[in-house]
Amino acid sequence: MTSRPIYLDHQATTPLDPRALDEMLPFLTTAYGNPNSAHAYGREAAKAITEARRRVAHLIGAKNPVEVVFTSGATEANHLAIVGGALAKRPHGGHIVTTAIEHKAVLAAVQRLVDHHGYTATRVAVDEHGRVHPGDIAAALTPNTVLVSVMHANNEIGTLQRIAVISQLTAHRGILLHTDAAQSAGYGLFDAEELGVDLASLSAHKLYGPKGIGALYVRGGTLLAAQQTGGGQERGLRSGTLNVPAIVGFGAAAQLITSDATPALTQIRALRDRLQDQLLDAIAGATVNGHPARRLPGTLSLTLPDAEAADVLRYLPEVAAATGSACNSGTSEPSHVLTAIGLTRTQARRTLRLGVGRTTTAAEVQRAAELIAQAAAHPHSRAPHHGGARPPQHHGL
């Protein structure tokens, strides 16, 4: 190849916006102060963090910038929210409710509470579009429930959940509501006040910021048990010297989203729909996963009729895409998200995850659709159909 592959994996990570990089550079070179230092270098760094915190708060609709706690990423934010929130509520109960399609970072944090702290947990099933019904969440709640975690938008199929409805179920019961908003925040679709959540996890590299930095929204008055102790930074919730350049980049990326300095959602959705339509026309029997309307504008989960997704990508070096969640890479197990929505294990292995972003062009979409269709028809990609019964929907961990 003489050029780099067409990038269609924006759910896994997004390219760092050059404008965010420009704001980061001084804090990687001359403005190197520790924000805890009282001298001029430290004050310069502390001022930059204050501004970045304000920008992130504005992006997610937080009432007060101090509700934004910086972390190393969404995985740490998920852990702090779920483990820290549940432990802080321990005197009031020991039951957690989540869903069958959560990110593995959420499921692992819940499992830690079960394995090491004696909590019980219920994993609520979703429908064929990947939506959890608020009534099923309500049915799972008990007098012992202290925390509910439901992701705002799924990282594989893009389905958006009715978080505002779920918050009405938890708020008057005094149950903490956490949501993983890593995928939706980059589209400007997440508003903490409007949705009524207590805790929300964010990741900068999902919204054209740098890797290694994220945040947890902590609604004012919400108590958490700190998981990383030390110098007492971030209101004592996340000790450690702050990653100033990355925080500045996070704030800059957030500012670009709220200032309309990026392509409109309609433009991204139009490119995704064009890619979807071309592939459905070219590959007879292909199907789309996720909610047809309530779905992230850049996400396309496509199940092929008789080709293994991994084989398609192997014969497709010109396109950078995924077979499912990037967190499943290197394993032979099918995506838990896809089996939860009713796909057989065979169908799950035949599913491509394609992610259109704000740097994607119409020409790239056209070319990618042609290449994917050709690879799906390649003799080495095609496999005999192995059916299978619809997998059971499990409640509980």
N, C-alpha and C positions, 0 to 999 in steps of 0.2 A: 504494500500500500504506500502511496505517496502522500497521503494526508491522514489526519487523525480520524478515528471512527465517529460516526454520527452519535451524539450523546443523548440517549433516551433512558436515563436512570436517575432522574431528578428526585425520586423518593429517597434514594440512598444518600445522595449528597448533591449540593448545588455548587456551581463554580463561584468562587469568591468574586464579588463585584469589585472592579478596579477602583471605584470611588470609595468603597470601604477600605480597601488596601491603602489608598492614599492617606486616609485619616489615621491608619494604624502606624504607618512608617515612622513618624517622629518618636513614637513610644517604643519603637524597637531600636532606636539609635540615640538621639540626644535627650529625649524626655524620659529618662530611665528611672526616675525616682520611685521609691516605695511609697504607696499612698498612705501608709501609717506614719511616715516620717514628718516631723513638724517643719522642716526647712522648705525652701522654695521648690526644690525638686519634688518633694513629697506632696506639697500643696498643688502643684501642677497636675500630678497624677490623680490626686483625690478629686480635683475639679473635673477632670475628664471622665472619671467614673460616675460622678454625680450627673453629668450631662447624659452619659450613656444610659444610666438607670432611668432618667426621665424619658428618654426616647423609647426604650423598651416598654415602659409603663404606658406610654401613649399608644403604642402599637396594639397592646392587648386590652386597653380600656381599664387599666387599674386606676383607682381613685387617687392613690398616693404612691409616688415612686418608691418609698421604702417597702412597699409590698413586693418588690422585685428583689429576689435573693439570687445572686450569681453563683453558678455551680460549674462543674467541668463539662456538663452536657445534660441532655434529657435523661440519660440513664441514671445519673446521680440524682437528678431532680426527682425522678420517679421513686427512687429509693428513699430519699429524705421525706417525700410527701407521704408515702404509704407506710413505711416502717416508723418514721418519726411521728406521723399523725396518729397511727394506731396505738403506739406506745404511750403517747400523751393522753389518749382517751381510755387507757386500759382500765381505770377504775370504773368506767361506765359500761364495759363489755369487752368481748373478745371475738367478734364475728366480722368478717370482711365479705363484701359482695363485689364481684367483677364480672367480666364477660369472657366468652370463649374465643374472642378474636383480638384480645389485647396484645400489645407488643410484649416480646419475651422479657423485657426489662421489668414490666409491670407484673407479669406472672411470676417471675423469679422473686421479686420483692414480697409478694403475697405468700409465696411458698416459704420464704424465710420466716415469716411470722408464724406459719403453721408448724414448721419443723423445729424452730428454736425458741418460740415464745408461747406455744400452746394455744394459738388462735385456731379458729375454724374458718373455713371459707366456702363460698358458693360461687360457682362459675355459671353464669346464666347464658343460655343458648341464644342464637340469633336466627333471623329468618334467611331465606334464600338470597336476599340482597345484602346481607350482612348487617341488618339493623336489629338492635335489641329493642324489644317492646317495653315501654315504661311500665306497663302492667306486670310484666315478668320480673322487673326489678322490684316493684312494690311487693310482689308475692314472695320474693326472696328475703325481704327485710324481717328482722326479728327484734324483740326488745334488747337483744344482746349485740345488735349491729352497731359498729362505731365508724365504719368508713366504707364508701362505695367508690370504685374507680372504673370509669367508662371513658374510653378514648374519644376525642372529638371527631377525628377523621382517621380512618384506617390507612396504614402505610402500604398495604398491598392492593386493596380494591378501591380505596378512596371514599368509601361510604361515610357520610356524615351522620352523627347520632343526634337525637333530640335531647340534648343536655339540659336545655332550659326546662323541659317538662320533668326530667329526672330530678333537677334541683328542687322542684316544688315538693317532691316526695321526701327528700332528705332534710331540707332546711328546718321544717317545723318539728322534726324528730330529734334535732341536735346531732345528726349524722354528718360527718365530714364527706364532702364530695370532691374527688380529685379527677382531673382529666388530663390525658396526654394530648397536648395541643401542638406537638412538634411539627406535624404535617400541615395543619390548617393555618397557623399563625403567619406563615410566609405569604399567604394569599390575602391577608387582612381580613380573614373570616372569623377570627376569634375575638370575642369581647367578654372579659371576665365578669363585668357587672351585668351585662345583658343576659348572660347564661347562668349567672348565679352560683358559680363554683367557688369553693373555698381554696382549692389548690390547683395549679396548672403547670405542667412541665413544658419547657421550650428548649430548642436547640438552634444555635446560630447557623450551623452549616446546612440546615434545611431551608434557610431563607437568604442565601447568598452572602452569609457572613463566614467567619473563620471556624475551623474545627477546634475542638477542645474547650468550648465555652457554651454554656447554656444558662438557664435560669429557672427558678421556681417562683411562681406567683403564690404569695401567701396572704390571703385576705386578712385585713386588720382584725386583731383579736383572736386569730387562730393559733392555737398552741401546738408546737412540735417538739419532739425530743431530738436534740442535735445528734447527728450521726458521725460528725467529724469535729472533734474538740481540739482546742489549742489556744490560739491568741484571741479568740472571741470576735473575729471578723464577721461581717454580714449578720449583725445583731446576735452573734453567738450561735447562729444556726449552721454556719459553714465556715469553720476556721481555716486559715491558711492565707498566705500572701496572695492578693488578687492578681489575676492575669490581665494587667492593664492593657496591653496592645489588643488582646482578643476581645476584651470588654468594649473597648473603643470601636473595634470593627463590628461587633454585635450591634452597638447603638447606631452606628452609621448605616448598617443594613436595614435596621428597623425604620430609621428616618426615611430611607429611600422608598420604603413601602407606603408609609403614611403621607409622603409628599407627592404622590402620583408621578414619581420620577421613573416608574417602571411600566412595562406593558400592562394594559388593562386585562382583567380576568377574561373578558369576552374574547380577546385575541388568543390567549392561551387555549381557552375552551374550543375555539374554532379550529385551531390546529389539531388538537386532540381528536375532535370529531371527524376531521378530514382523514386523519390516520386511521381511525376506527372504521369509517365508511369504506375506505380503500381496501383495508384488510378483509373486512366482511365480504366485500364484492369479489375479492381475489381468491379467498380460501373458503370453499363451500363447506358448511358445517361448523365453522368457527363460531364461538359464542363469547359474549362479554359478561364479565362478573362485576358485581357491585350494583348500587342503586342506579336506575336509569336517569334520575334527575338530581337527587341529593347526593352528589359525588364531587370530589375535588376536581377542578377544571382540567388539571394536567394528567390525571391518572387513567390508564387503560390496562385492565387485566383481561387478557384474551386467552381462551382455552381453544387449542387446536384440535381438530377431529381425530387425527391419527399420526401425529408427530411429537416426539419427545422434545420439550422446550430446550433442554440442555443440548441436545443434538443440533437443533436449529441454530442455537447461538454458536455452537462449535463450528458450524459451516458458514458463519456470518461474522467474520472479523471486522466488517465495515460498519457494524452497528454495535454500540455499547448498551446493553439492556440486561434484564435479570429474569430469572425463572420464578421469582417469588420474592419474599422478603430477603434483603441482603444479609440479614442476620441468620438466614438458613444456609448460606453459602458453605460449601464443603461438606454438607451432610446429604445423605440419600433419603432422608425422611421428607415426605411431602409437607407443604405448608399447612400448619394447623388452622390458619385462617380459611383456606380454601376447603379443607375437609369440614370445617364448622358450618360453611354455607351449603353443604350438601354435595360437593364434588367427591367422586371416588378418588382413591389414591392415584389411580391411573390418570384420571382427568387432571388432578392437581399437578402431576408431573408433566402434563402437556400444556401447562399454562405459562404464558409470558407476561411479565410485568413491564409495561412501557410507560415512561414518564416524560411528558413534554414540559419544557420550562420556558422562561422568558428569553432565553438566548436561542431557542429553536427557531429555524426558519421554515417557510413553506417548501422551499426546495429540498430541505433535509427530510421533511415529512414525506414528500413524494418519493424520494429515493429510498428511504427506509422502508416504506410500504412495499415497494417493488422487490427489494432485497429479501425482506422477511417472507414474502409470498414465495419467492423462488427457493429459499432455503427450506421452507415447510414442505415443498414438493420434492425436495432432494431425496433420492432413494434411501440414503443412509439415515435420513431424519425420520422416515416413516416407520411406523411400528404397528403390528396387529393390535386390534382392539381387545383389551382385557377389561371387561365390565366390572361390576362389583356393586354390592348393595350400598344404598345411602348409609353413611356412617352414623352411628348413634350420637345424639346430642347429650353431652355429659353435663350434669349439674354438680358442681363441687370439684375440688382439686384432688 
